Amino acid sequence: METEFKTLEQYKPQFTESFEEVCTNLKSLSDRLFNLLPDKTLSPDERLERIARIIPTSILCGDYHKTGRTKLNKLRYRLDELVPDNNLDYNQKLEFLVDLVNETVPGDMLLYQKLELIGDKRKSDIGR
């Protein structure tokens, strides 16, 4: 499949905020949410969803309560991030990713086994 980039090394995501800004803003919001709802069993997302109850028209966005439309939009958004080629539909974008895995680890193995061999070098959004 032809895309806007040819190899994994050539793909460099473009971010509008620096990594430091992301860290600062995430910490600020997370700390405030924790101070408002100090239950240690809740994630920042869950805390925000509890507060979101005040908006009657809001849709519950917890992982187990998302609508099919919300789940599909999230998958599409992520596929657009990973494969920014407007000439491919979403199924083709997914297959492009699978093809990259198969090119990186050729042979007759299940996909999850190939992914385990590749490993995951992403420690953060800047690749550390």
Backbone hydrogen bonds in HBPLUS format (Angstrom, degrees):
<---DONOR---> <-ACCEPTOR-->    atom                        ^
c    i                          cat <-CA-CA->   ^        H-A-AA   ^      H-
h    n   atom  resd res      DA  || num        DHA   H-A  angle D-A-AA Bond
n    s   type  num  typ     dist DA aas  dist angle  dist       angle   num
A0010-GLN N   A0007-THR O   3.21 MM   3  5.41 135.4  2.42 100.4 111.6     1
A0011-TYR N   A0008-LEU O   3.27 MM   3  5.48 147.4  2.38 102.1 111.0     2
A0022-VAL N   A0018-SER O   3.02 MM   4  6.34 158.0  2.07 152.0 158.1     3
A0023-CYS N   A0019-PHE O   2.97 MM   4  6.25 162.0  2.00 150.4 154.8     4
A0024-THR N   A0020-GLU O   2.93 MM   4  6.14 165.4  1.95 151.1 155.0     5
A0025-ASN N   A0021-GLU O   2.91 MM   4  6.03 170.7  1.91 154.0 156.6     6
A0026-LEU N   A0022-VAL O   2.87 MM   4  5.90 161.3  1.90 151.1 157.0     7
A0027-LYS N   A0023-CYS O   2.95 MM   4  6.01 161.9  1.99 147.8 153.0     8
A0028-SER N   A0024-THR O   2.99 MM   4  6.15 157.9  2.04 145.0 151.5     9
A0029-LEU N   A0025-ASN O   3.02 MM   4  6.21 172.2  2.03 152.8 154.1    10
A0030-SER N   A0026-LEU O   2.88 MM   4  5.93 164.4  1.91 149.5 154.8    11
A0031-ASP N   A0027-LYS O   2.84 MM   4  5.85 162.9  1.86 149.0 153.9    12
A0032-ARG N   A0028-SER O   3.06 MM   4  6.22 163.2  2.09 147.2 151.9    13
A0033-LEU N   A0029-LEU O   2.92 MM   4  6.11 166.1  1.94 154.5 158.4    14
A0034-PHE N   A0030-SER O   2.91 MM   4  6.09 152.7  1.99 145.7 153.6    15
A0035-ASN N   A0031-ASP O   2.90 MM   4  6.14 158.2  1.94 150.7 156.6    16
A0036-LEU N   A0032-ARG O   2.99 MM   4  6.23 146.8  2.10 146.5 155.6    17
A0037-LEU N   A0033-LEU O   2.91 MM   4  6.06 157.8  1.96 147.5 153.6    18
A0042-LEU N   A0039-ASP O   3.15 MM   3  5.81 169.2  2.16 121.3 124.3    19
A0047-ARG N   A0043-SER O   2.95 MM   4  6.25 156.3  2.01 155.7 162.8    20
A0048-LEU N   A0044-PRO O   2.98 MM   4  6.22 162.1  2.01 151.1 155.2    21
A0049-GLU N   A0045-ASP O   2.95 MM   4  6.21 154.3  2.02 146.7 154.2    22
A0050-ARG N   A0046-GLU O   3.02 MM   4  6.29 145.2  2.15 142.6 151.2    23
A0051-ILE N   A0047-ARG O   3.14 MM   4  6.51 155.9  2.20 147.7 153.7    24
A0052-ALA N   A0048-LEU O   2.80 MM   4  6.03 145.9  1.92 147.2 158.2    25
A0053-ARG N   A0050-ARG O   3.37 MM   3  5.71 161.1  2.41 104.8 110.3    26
A0054-ILE N   A0051-ILE O   3.23 MM   3  6.28 176.1  2.23 129.4 130.1    27
A0055-ILE N   A0052-ALA O   3.02 MM   3  5.71 162.7  2.05 121.7 126.3    28
A0058-SER N   A0055-ILE O   3.00 MM   3  5.47 164.7  2.02 119.1 124.1    29
A0065-HIS N   A0062-GLY O   2.88 MM   3  5.13 155.2  1.94 113.6 121.9    30
A0071-LYS N   A0067-THR O   2.98 MM   4  6.29 164.9  2.00 156.9 160.6    31
A0072-LEU N   A0068-GLY O   2.91 MM   4  6.06 160.2  1.95 147.9 153.6    32
A0073-ASN N   A0069-ARG O   2.92 MM   4  6.10 162.3  1.95 148.3 153.2    33
A0074-LYS N   A0070-THR O   3.00 MM   4  6.20 154.8  2.07 147.7 154.3    34
A0075-LEU N   A0071-LYS O   3.03 MM   4  6.30 159.2  2.07 149.0 154.4    35
A0076-ARG N   A0072-LEU O   2.87 MM   4  6.11 164.2  1.90 155.6 160.3    36
A0077-TYR N   A0073-ASN O   2.88 MM   4  6.01 159.7  1.92 146.5 152.3    37
A0078-ARG N   A0074-LYS O   3.03 MM   4  6.23 162.0  2.07 147.3 151.9    38
A0079-LEU N   A0075-LEU O   2.91 MM   4  6.15 159.5  1.96 151.5 157.4    39
A0080-ASP N   A0076-ARG O   2.88 MM   4  6.10 155.5  1.94 150.2 156.9    40
A0081-GLU N   A0077-TYR O   3.00 MM   4  6.30 145.5  2.12 143.1 152.6    41
A0082-LEU N   A0078-ARG O   2.96 MM   4  6.22 158.8  2.01 150.8 156.0    42
A0083-VAL N   A0079-LEU O   2.80 MM   4  5.82 160.9  1.84 152.6 157.8    43
A0085-ASP N   A0083-VAL O   2.81 MM   2  5.64 141.5  1.96 100.6  92.4    44
A0088-LEU N   A0085-ASP O   3.23 MM   3  5.88 170.1  2.24 119.1 122.1    45
A0093-LYS N   A0089-ASP O   2.94 MM   4  6.25 148.3  2.04 149.9 159.9    46
A0094-LEU N   A0090-TYR O   3.05 MM   4  6.28 156.6  2.11 144.2 149.5    47
A0095-GLU N   A0091-ASN O   2.99 MM   4  6.25 160.1  2.04 145.1 150.7    48
A0096-PHE N   A0092-GLN O   2.83 MM   4  6.03 143.1  1.96 142.3 152.7    49
A0097-LEU N   A0093-LYS O   3.17 MM   4  6.52 153.8  2.24 146.0 151.1    50
A0098-VAL N   A0094-LEU O   3.04 MM   4  6.40 158.2  2.09 150.1 156.4    51
A0099-ASP N   A0095-GLU O   2.78 MM   4  5.99 155.9  1.84 147.8 154.8    52
A0100-LEU N   A0096-PHE O   2.98 MM   4  6.30 148.5  2.08 144.6 152.8    53
A0101-VAL N   A0097-LEU O   3.08 MM   4  6.44 155.1  2.15 147.7 153.9    54
A0102-ASN N   A0098-VAL O   2.93 MM   4  6.25 162.3  1.96 152.9 157.6    55
A0103-GLU N   A0099-ASP O   2.83 MM   4  6.06 144.6  1.95 146.6 156.5    56
A0104-THR N   A0100-LEU O   2.91 MM   4  6.05 152.2  1.99 145.5 153.2    57
A0105-VAL N   A0101-VAL O   2.86 MM   4  6.07 159.2  1.91 156.4 161.7    58
A0113-GLN N   A0110-LEU O   3.01 MM   3  5.35 126.1  2.31 105.8 119.8    59
A0114-LYS N   A0110-LEU O   3.16 MM   4  6.56 151.7  2.24 151.4 159.8    60
A0114-LYS N   A0111-LEU O   3.07 MM   3  5.12 116.5  2.49  97.0 112.4    61
A0115-LEU N   A0111-LEU O   2.92 MM   4  6.24 159.8  1.96 156.5 162.4    62
A0116-GLU N   A0112-TYR O   2.99 MM   4  6.19 149.6  2.08 140.4 148.1    63
A0117-LEU N   A0113-GLN O   3.11 MM   4  6.39 148.5  2.21 141.2 149.0    64
A0118-ILE N   A0114-LYS O   2.99 MM   4  6.32 152.2  2.07 149.4 157.2    65
A0119-GLY N   A0115-LEU O   2.94 MM   4  6.13 153.0  2.02 147.0 154.2    66
A0127-GLY N   A0124-SER O   3.16 MM   3  5.33 167.1  2.17 113.5 113.9    67
